[in-house]
Amino acid sequence: MTTYYYALASEHFLLEQEPFEEVLKERRRYYQEQEQAIDFWLVRSPAFLEAPALAAVKAVCPQPAVAVVSTNKTFITWLKLRLEYVATGEFEAPSATIADPLASLDTVATQ
C-alpha cells in the first residue's frame, strides 16, 4: 500500500474563488526545474471520501468537493499553507475501502 495525502475543499472555493490554476502552474514549473516527476493529481468528487474512515471529513466539507491528492506530504503541507481554507489528511490505498486513490464519483477526473 501507498500513503496518499490530500488537500480537500469545496469545488466552488478551490476552482472559482482561489487562483488555483496559478498555484498548479507554479508547482508544475517548480517540479520541472527540479527535474521531479509530477506526483499530484486533481480529483473532482473524490471517491476516497466514501471510505467509512473518512466519513467525518466528508461531512464537514461542502459538496461537491475537489481534492489534490499526492504521495508527497510536503507538497500537501505547502498547499495547505498557500490556500489556508482546505482540509488535509492522509489515507492508504489500495485497500478494502479505497481501491483507487484517484477515483472520482464524477465521470471526469483531471490529472
C-alpha positions in Angstrom: 0.0 0.0 0.0 1.0 3.6 -0.6 0.2 6.5 1.6 -1.6 9.3 -0.2 -2.0 12.8 1.2 -4.8 15.2 0.3 -5.9 18.7 0.4 -9.7 18.9 0.2 -12.1 21.8 -0.4 -15.4 22.6 -2.0 -15.2 22.8 -5.8 -16.6 26.3 -5.7 -13.9 27.5 -3.3 -10.9 25.8 -4.9 -11.7 26.2 -8.5 -13.7 29.5 -8.6 -12.7 31.6 -5.6 -9.0 30.8 -5.3 -6.3 31.4 -8.0 -5.8 27.7 -8.0 -4.8 27.3 -11.7 -1.9 29.7 -10.9 -0.9 27.6 -7.9 -0.8 24.4 -10.0 1.2 26.1 -12.8 3.7 27.4 -10.3 4.1 24.0 -8.8 4.5 22.3 -12.2 7.1 24.8 -13.1 9.0 24.1 -9.9 8.8 20.3 -10.5 10.2 20.8 -14.0 13.1 23.0 -12.7 13.9 20.3 -10.1 13.5 17.5 -12.8 11.0 15.9 -10.5 8.1 13.8 -11.7 4.6 15.1 -11.1 3.2 13.4 -8.1 -0.1 15.2 -7.5 -3.5 14.9 -9.1 -6.7 17.0 -9.0 -9.7 14.8 -8.4 -13.3 16.1 -8.6 -15.8 14.4 -6.3 -13.1 12.1 -4.8 -14.4 8.6 -4.3 -12.0 8.1 -1.3 -14.4 10.2 0.7 -16.8 7.3 0.6 -14.5 5.2 2.9 -16.0 4.8 6.3 -12.8 6.2 8.0 -13.3 9.5 6.1 -17.0 9.9 6.8 -16.3 12.7 9.3 -14.1 14.6 6.7 -16.8 14.3 4.1 -19.5 15.5 6.5 -17.7 18.8 7.1 -16.6 19.6 3.5 -19.2 21.4 1.3 -20.1 19.3 -1.7 -19.2 18.9 -4.5 -15.7 18.5 -3.2 -12.3 18.6 -5.0 -9.1 17.1 -3.7 -5.5 17.4 -4.6 -4.0 14.0 -4.0 -0.3 13.4 -3.7 2.3 10.9 -2.5 4.3 14.0 -1.3 3.3 15.1 2.2 5.5 18.2 1.9 3.6 19.4 -1.1 0.2 19.0 0.6 1.6 20.9 3.6 2.8 23.6 1.3 -0.6 23.7 -0.4 -2.4 24.0 3.0 -0.2 27.0 3.9 -0.8 28.5 0.5 -4.6 28.1 0.4 -5.3 28.1 4.1 -9.0 27.0 4.0 -8.6 23.4 2.9 -8.8 20.2 4.9 -5.8 17.9 4.8 -5.3 14.3 5.7 -4.0 11.0 4.5 -5.1 7.5 3.6 -3.6 4.3 2.4 -4.5 2.7 -0.9 -5.3 0.4 -2.5 -7.3 -1.0 0.4 -10.5 -2.8 1.1 -12.3 0.6 1.3 -10.3 2.6 -1.2 -9.5 0.6 -4.3 -8.3 3.5 -6.4 -6.9 6.6 -4.7 -7.6 8.8 -7.8 -11.1 7.6 -8.5 -13.9 10.1 -8.9 -17.6 9.8 -8.4 -17.9 12.1 -11.4 -17.2 10.7 -14.8 -14.3 13.2 -15.2 -11.1 13.2 -13.2 -8.3 15.6 -14.0 -4.6 15.0 -13.8 
